[in-house]
Amino acid sequence: MLIYQLKIEIKPYKSDEFINSARLFSRRICKQKGCLDFNVYQDIDKENTYIVVGEWKTHQAMEKHFQTQEFELLIGAVRVLGETFEMIIAEVSKTGGFELAREQIGSEQRKTPVVD
């Protein structure tokens, strides 16, 4: 699974316009082949900051998405309505619940050398 995340700081007077735009393109993006999930979140500490997260089944599906009109609309909205943005793309090696988290914490603790 691949994930991209856009962190966007929207101009204060443009938040409503961004939210309305996000509703339109997010519905269409969710229907694209290979899209596992697509959401827009508001940062609870920064009123005009939003996080866009897209999850894709394969590299090919994400690459195809990047060539769609919906992605162009998203980037256009970010450029026109935003002050700053950054993008992160990551590949997920494991998914799971609480047990996976405990397993990962345990494996990290075992890797940490003990210093006397």
C-alpha positions as CSV (number, residue, x, y, z in Angstrom):
1,M,0.0,0.0,0.0
2,L,1.2,3.5,-0.8
3,I,0.1,6.7,0.9
4,Y,0.5,10.3,0.1
5,Q,-0.1,13.1,2.4
6,L,-0.4,16.8,1.7
7,K,-0.2,19.2,4.6
8,I,-1.7,22.5,3.5
9,E,-2.0,25.9,5.2
10,I,-5.0,27.6,3.6
11,K,-5.3,31.4,3.5
12,P,-7.6,32.4,6.4
13,Y,-10.4,33.8,4.2
14,K,-10.3,30.8,1.8
15,S,-11.0,27.8,4.2
16,D,-14.7,27.4,3.3
17,E,-13.8,27.5,-0.4
18,F,-11.1,24.8,0.1
19,I,-13.5,22.6,2.1
20,N,-16.2,22.8,-0.7
21,S,-13.6,22.0,-3.3
22,A,-12.3,19.1,-1.3
23,R,-15.8,17.6,-1.0
24,L,-16.1,17.6,-4.8
25,F,-12.8,16.1,-5.8
26,S,-12.6,13.6,-2.8
27,R,-15.8,11.8,-3.9
28,R,-14.4,11.4,-7.4
29,I,-11.0,10.3,-6.2
30,C,-12.5,7.6,-3.9
31,K,-14.0,6.0,-7.0
32,Q,-10.7,5.7,-8.9
33,K,-9.4,2.2,-9.5
34,G,-6.8,1.3,-6.9
35,C,-7.9,3.9,-4.4
36,L,-8.2,2.3,-0.9
37,D,-9.1,5.5,0.9
38,F,-9.0,9.3,0.5
39,N,-9.7,11.8,3.3
40,V,-9.2,15.5,4.2
41,Y,-8.7,16.3,7.9
42,Q,-8.4,19.7,9.7
43,D,-5.5,20.1,12.1
44,I,-7.0,20.6,15.6
45,D,-4.2,23.0,16.6
46,K,-4.0,25.1,13.5
47,E,-7.4,26.4,12.2
48,N,-6.4,26.9,8.6
49,T,-4.3,23.8,8.2
50,Y,-5.6,20.6,6.5
51,I,-4.1,17.2,5.9
52,V,-5.1,15.3,2.7
53,V,-4.4,11.6,2.8
54,G,-4.7,9.2,-0.2
55,E,-4.1,5.5,0.1
56,W,-3.4,3.4,-3.0
57,K,-3.2,-0.3,-3.7
58,T,-0.2,-0.1,-6.0
59,H,2.5,2.2,-7.4
60,Q,0.7,2.1,-10.8
61,A,-2.6,3.1,-9.3
62,M,-1.1,6.1,-7.5
63,E,0.9,7.2,-10.6
64,K,-2.3,7.0,-12.7
65,H,-4.1,9.1,-10.1
66,F,-1.4,11.7,-10.3
67,Q,-2.3,12.1,-14.0
68,T,-6.1,12.6,-13.5
69,Q,-8.2,15.7,-13.6
70,E,-9.1,15.2,-10.0
71,F,-5.5,15.4,-8.8
72,E,-5.0,18.4,-11.0
73,L,-8.0,20.0,-9.3
74,L,-6.6,19.2,-5.9
75,I,-3.2,20.7,-6.7
76,G,-4.9,23.7,-8.3
77,A,-7.0,24.3,-5.2
78,V,-3.9,24.1,-3.1
79,R,-2.0,26.5,-5.2
80,V,-4.8,29.1,-5.4
81,L,-6.2,28.8,-1.9
82,G,-3.1,27.8,0.1
83,E,-0.2,29.7,1.5
84,T,2.1,26.7,1.9
85,F,2.0,23.0,1.4
86,E,4.3,20.0,1.6
87,M,3.8,16.5,0.3
88,I,5.0,13.1,1.6
89,I,4.8,9.8,-0.2
90,A,5.4,6.6,1.7
91,E,5.1,2.8,1.2
92,V,3.5,0.9,4.0
93,S,5.2,-2.4,4.9
94,K,2.8,-3.6,7.5
95,T,-0.7,-2.8,8.7
96,G,-2.5,-4.0,11.8
97,G,-4.0,-3.0,15.1
98,F,-2.8,-2.8,18.6
99,E,-0.9,-6.0,18.5
100,L,1.2,-4.7,15.6
101,A,2.0,-1.6,17.6
102,R,3.0,-3.6,20.6
103,E,5.2,-5.9,18.4
104,Q,6.9,-2.9,16.8
105,I,7.5,-1.2,20.2
106,G,9.0,-4.5,21.5
107,S,11.3,-5.0,18.5
108,E,12.6,-1.4,18.9
109,Q,13.3,-1.9,22.6
110,R,15.2,-5.1,21.8
111,K,17.4,-3.2,19.2
112,T,18.3,-0.4,21.7
113,P,21.7,-1.3,23.2
114,V,22.0,-1.2,27.0
115,V,24.7,1.1,28.3
116,D,26.1,0.7,31.8
